[in-house]
């Protein structure tokens, strides 16, 4: 068991029966939990050669920004459609029932920049794959993806085949 797991609250039968929801808010509200989480994620990427951290809305912002700060890297936001004020490109991805869309500013990534993408959780991999596609459309090179938690039973890694994927904690179920 990883030390950060004692800070992750597990909520059975949410949002539906049979699902165990892994709540990151209990990690983030505790100073020790937050430090362990950030330090553990940094350990996963500190030896990579990269220029910028890309964080996915919204918990990817909260976790990715301190990683970028600690490693003296830039930080770029990927947001839900309609939230960024300047020119953007967007990518649509599938949800369980329907689709969603994320965006990035067209000037956020320079061609050839090496990128690490971060979020709190990888589940099906749809959101992070859409973020990878955005970065690559701008000419960036994704050298890794790092997550605090992984729901391995949802097989998100399969969508990210060919990319380095690291998680601090992996849960076998959904």
C-alpha positions, -999 to +999 in steps of 0.1 A: +000+000+000+013+034-010+014+060+018-010+083+000-037+057+001-045+064+037-057+099+026-079+087-003-115+083+008-133+054-008-171+058-012-190+026-020-219+026-044-213+061-058-224+072-084-241+039-088-243+005-070-211-016-074-188+014-080-163+025-054-156+062-059-120+073-050-122+108-035-091+129-040-105+159-020-094+142+012-059+140-001-058+176-011-073+191+021-047+174+043-012+191+043+006+157+046-016+140+021-011+168-004+027+168+001+029+130-003+007+131-034+027+159-052+061+145-041+050+110-054+039+124-087+072+144-090+091+112-084+074+096-114+085+123-138+116+140-124+140+120-146+121+128-178+134+154-202+104+178-207+096+215-210+061+219-198+033+203-177-002+202-191-030+199-165-065+187-172-094+206-157-098+208-128-079+186-105-050+183-130-045+221-124-043+216-086-018+187-089+001+198-121+009+234-111+030+224-080+048+197-101+056+224-127+068+248-100+089+223-082+107+212-114+109+248-128+087+240-158+059+259-175+022+250-169-005+248-195-042+244-190-065+221-209-101+232-202-137+223-210-150+239-242-158+276-239-136+284-209-104+297-225-105+334-236-082+334-267-080+313-299-082+276-292-083+242-308-106+216-295-109+178-293-141+158-288-141+125-268-166+099-258-183+097-225-204+068-212-235+085-226-226+111-252-195+133-259-175+161-243-150+186-257-118+201-243-097+230-256-062+244-254-049+278-265-033+277-300-002+293-286+001+272-255+025+246-269+054+254-292+064+229-319+089+204-305+081+212-268+083+181-247+052+177-225+041+157-194+003+155-190-012+153-155-045+146-138-058+132-106-072+100-122-070+078-152-102+058-158-112+051-194-084+073-208-107+093-230-100+128-216-062+123-215-061+108-250-080+139-262-054+161-245-026+142-261-042+147-295-044+185-288-008+187-277+003+168-308-018+189-332+002+219-319+035+201-326+042+191-290+058+158-280+041+139-252+068+122-232+047+110-203+014+111-184+012+110-146-018+104-124-023+102-087-048+073-091-056+047-117-088+026-121-071-003-138-103-022-144-114+005-169-084-001-191-075+035-197-038+025-204-050+007-235-061+040-251-027+054-243-006+026-259+027+039-270+029+066-243+046+064-209+019+062-183+026+064-145+002+063-116+010+066-079-019+043-068-037+017-090-070+002-080-079-031-098-117-024-100-137+004-115 
